[in-house]
Amino acid sequence: MKTLIYQFWKGEVPDYARLSRRLFRDYADRHGADYFFEENPTFFTGKYAEYYHAVRPVWDPDFHNYDRVIYVDADVFPKDNASGEILTTPVNHIGMVEELAQPQLRKGRKSPIRHSNDMRWAAFGSAFFHSTPPRTADRSPRVFNSGVIAYTREGMVAAYQHFPQIRTYVMAMRLALLPRFYRLDQNYLGISCFRAGMQFTALEQRWNRILEQGDIGEDYLARETKSDTAFVHWQVRNRKEICERQILDLVASA
């Protein structure tokens, strides 16, 4: 099986992203995958290009030469003992990890990323794009994080045929009066992956353990250790101020 680990960065690459690049290059070498990190890619242009390169494997036929492409955000880090199973684990077309707590958390928010906007996003996606985003038991839209995306060759080809054009999606979200967050890659995938012709797989949580500010103690270590964690997604403030050793300790503890 021919596989690729893919990352990118728009702008000047911060130290933590350089560390992610180094660790994932080593990870790819250990597990027999190709590796591609692109600085300041130009495949997409426009207002949200810095986000939409995460879906480049759909729209760039060069990626379709691989049996599987794993896209990884540059604030994600593999643990030292991370297996290569994500390169071979069964995936239908496209796979991402579900953010299990988000639907409930968003019910209590007044910020732009909130339940009422999630509901409008799903309704508009259903009406305009004939998509059926999956729901929780209480009918809230489920949330899938685009920090780690597993694309199969069949999935990339199917998505090229069935995904809406990015500009069309962004324009639709503007017409729906939804804020910026809903116009970006994660929500684009949340609509596009559930159109007719697409098959989606929810990846195991270990492939995108999201670490937020509240998970981290004063010593920068995670509060809870998940023994099966493979990739750590480090969504914390002031991350440019934290040195490499602290990042590595935090990743090891997550």
N, C-alpha and C positions, 0 to 999 in steps of 0.2 A: 504494500500500500504506500503510495507516494503522498506525504503529508507536509504541511507547512504551518509554522507559527508566524503570525503577522502582527506587527505593531507599527504605530506611526506617531509623530508629534508635529504639531504646527507651532512655529515660533522657536525661540531659543530653548533648547532642551535642558530642563532643570536636573539637578543631581539625582533626585529620586527616580526620574525617568531613565537616566543613564544606568542606574543600578538595575532597574527592571529589565532594560535591554540586555545588560550583561548576564543577568541570571537566566533570562529566557533563551538567550543564545546558547548558554551552557546546557540548559534543559533540553533544547532541541538536539544538540550534539549527542547528549546521553541517550536519547530515545530515537535517534535515527531520522529526525525530521529536518527539513530545510528551514531556514530562518530568514525573515525579511523585516528590517526596520527601516522606515522611510522618514527622513526629516523634511518637513515642509512640502508634503506631496501636493501636486497640482492636478490630479486626476479630476477632482471636483473643484469648482470655483464658486464664489458667492458667499453670502452672509454666514451660512452654517457649515461651510466646507470643513472646518476644523473638527466637526463631529461626524459628518457623513462618510468620511473615509473608513469608518468602521464597517460600512456596507459595500465597500469597494469590491469585495469578492463576488458580489452579485453582478455588478455592472461592468467589471473588467474581465473579458474572456481569458486573459492570461492566467487568472486564478483557476479557471475551469480545467486546467491541465492536472490539477491535484485531485486525489481521491478525497482528501479532507483538508480544510483550512481552519485553523483555530485562530480567531482574532482575539487579542488581549489588550486591554487598556494599559497605558504606561504607568498607572498607579496600582498595578497588580503585580504580586511577587510570588514565585513558586517556593514552596518549602523545600529544604534540602532533600527530603525523602519523598518528594512528590513522584508518583508513578507516571508512566506514559499512557495510562489507560484511556485518557480523553482522546487520544489519537486513534483508538480502535473501538471504544465502547459504542454499542448500537445507538445510532441517531437516525431519525427518519430523513428529513430534509435539513432542518436547522434546529439547533438546541441552545437553550439558555437556562440559567438558574433563576428560580422564582424567589422574589423577595416576599417571604411569607407574611411578615408582620405589617407590610406597608398598607394594605387596604384598611385595616383597623386603625392604624396610626393616623391616616389621612382624614378619618372621620372627625377628628378633633381639631383639625388645623384650620386656620384662617388665611394661611399663606397661599400663594398661587398654586402650589402642588397640594391639592386637597380633593376630598371625595366628590364634591359637586362637579369639579372640573374633570375628574376621572369619568364620571357618569356621562357628562356631555361629550367628552372625547370618544367614548365607546359608542354612544348613540350616533354621533356624527360619522364615525368610521363605518358603522353598520349601514347607515343610510347612503352615504356617499361612495364608499368603496366596497360595499357588499361583503364586509368582513364580519366574523363572529368571534370577537375576543372572548376568551373563557372567563367565567365568573366564579366567585366564591359561593358558599352556601347561601349567603345573604344577598347575593346578586351584585356584589361589588366587583369591578373589573380586577382580575389578577394582574400582578406586576412582575415582569421578567426583566432582569438586569442585563444591559448590553456590554458590561465590562468584560465578559468572556462569551464568545459566540462560536459555536461549532457548526461549520458549514460542510455538508457533504457535496460531492460533485453533482449528484442528482438534485440536491437542494439548490445549489447555485444556478443550475440550468433552469429548474422550475421557477425560481424566484425571478430570473431574468425575463421569463415569459409572463409571470403573474403579478409581480410587484408593481404598484403604481409608480409613475415618475415622481422623483423627489420634489421637484418644483410644484407639481400638482398637489401633492400631499401638504406641503408647507402652505400653499395658498388656501387650501381647504381649511386648515387649522386656524388661519387668520380670519377667514370668513366666519368660522365658528366662535370667534372672539376668545380663543384660548391663548393663554400666555406662552411665552417662549419655550418653556420646558416641553410642552406638548408638540412643538414643531421639530424636535430634534430626533436623532437616530433611534433612541430607545423606544419612543412611542410610535415612530414610523414602523419599526419592526413589530411592535405590539399590534398594529393594524394589519400589516402586510403578511405576516406569517400565518394569519388565520383567514385568508381569502381562499376561495375555491382553487384547488390544484396544489395547495401547500399542505405539508405534514410537519407537525412540530413535536419536538421532544423536550420535556423538562429535564434538564441535567441535574445530577445529584448536587446537593448543597456544597460538598467539599470542593467543587471546582470554581467556586466564586464566593468564598467566605467574606462577607462585607463587614469591614471593621470601621465603626463610626466613632466619633469623639467620645460618646458615652461609654464605649467599651474599653477605654484606655485609662489606666490609673496615672498618678502623678509621675511614676517611674517609667511611663511610656509602654508598659506591658499590658497586654490584653487581660481583661478581668476574668474571662472564661476561656478555657482551652478546649478546643474541639479536636479530639484525637485523630479524626480522619481528614482534617483539613489538608488540601493540596495546594490551592492558590488562595492568597490573601489579598483582598481588594481594600486598599487603605484610603478610605474616604474621611480624612481628618483635616482640620484646619492647621494652618501654620506648618505644613509639611516641608516647605522649603527650608525651615529653620532646624530641622531635625537631622542629625548626622547619620552617615551610613551605618555605623555600629548600632545606633539606637533602632534604626529601621530593621536591621537584621535580627536584633533581639526581639523586637515586637513581632516580626513575622514568625520567628521560631516559637513564640509563646501563644500564637493565635490558634 
